[in-house]
């Protein structure tokens, strides 16, 4: 399949990048690209990991990217194809679903979410399902709205600010939290206070309306099977599943 006009093709897997995973993610893309090529789908040699997310997600020559559930339902639905959802084999989660770990400092003696009602809540961005929408939906059931908020532009920064006392509480994507526990020394200063209900579809893979999502799904599925075990473990990756668009659209935005 050829590119649309003269716009260069683009692909990215930006959501769980870390320096420790750069080579692994690059190899994962190498395998996906190989499988796409076998299906006659041209794809860029390298991922555009630094591309601005929204513009790349709406690029008519987007071959593959991973977005978040909130921008998918609010911005992207109907403008991109849903390819599938990576399954990270999270404990007590249905395949392809996830939760947010609500973290606080270990030496903070407050024991319930209500105790943090006036605390400083660090969130990555207002377009984040796991860092913003899910915890606010979770908290409002307990009468908590977190009026004191600070935007950090990243889950890692949110967790670090809590550990350093610059904020008191944050909600971290479950996969990101597991990677933080593996790789960040400051994780030892944190504990999980609560977690959101694990019934939210995880971060979806998307492609532009130009491409056949079923072919791309098959290429990703085969790449996961071909990926060496140690690389799958490094990414916490188990497989890929199909979750309907309606399951994403039915997740509520925070009031």
Helices and strands as residue ranges (DSSP letters): E 10-11, G 19-21, H 22-38, H 53-57, E 62-66, H 69-71, I 72-76, E 80-87, E 97-98, E 100-105, G 113-116, E 121-123, I 129-133, H 134-140, E 149-151, H 155-163, E 169-173, H 174-183, G 185-189, E 190-195, E 200-201, E 204-208, H 213-226, H 229-235, E 239-241, H 245-249
